[in-house]
């Protein structure tokens, strides 16, 4: 005998009420986000930092502060929040073929990409500080881009994302 059958023999009105509520309960359950398969523990949850070598780390980080406007912490590095206004909702991580020229003229094996809120205004600030812009591209479907090089020769991609969801 099921639980509803037992309840029906003792409280017939309660069973009728439960049967009336079942479609509403089913609708509510269908509207609630439910993970079909829970994510296992012990997984990557995001980018915790970017670390790289420099011939003069203090001078390089001062350039990032003075030229790019990145606030440095007392310990010498920067802590950049994900929830800054107009910041994209995701950090993109991607590997390029070793033969790519996308990171040229840099000889480094990586490139930094910084999201900016207004590419034109940011480039004007950089030009006023004597920073050469390698190239600008306003035609990409994911937003506007420009490229510069830091004092260590690392190529930096500046990206003004288009409003909307993160690239997939």
HUNOR-V735438 format. One record per helix or strand. SS is the DSSP state (alpha for helix, beta for strand). FROM is the first residue (numbers start at 1). TO is the last residue. If there is no record, write none. Layout:
ss=SS from=FROM to=TO
ss=SS from=FROM to=TO
This chain:
ss=alpha from=3 to=10
ss=alpha from=12 to=31
ss=alpha from=57 to=66
ss=beta from=112 to=115
ss=alpha from=119 to=128
ss=beta from=135 to=140
ss=beta from=143 to=149
ss=beta from=155 to=161
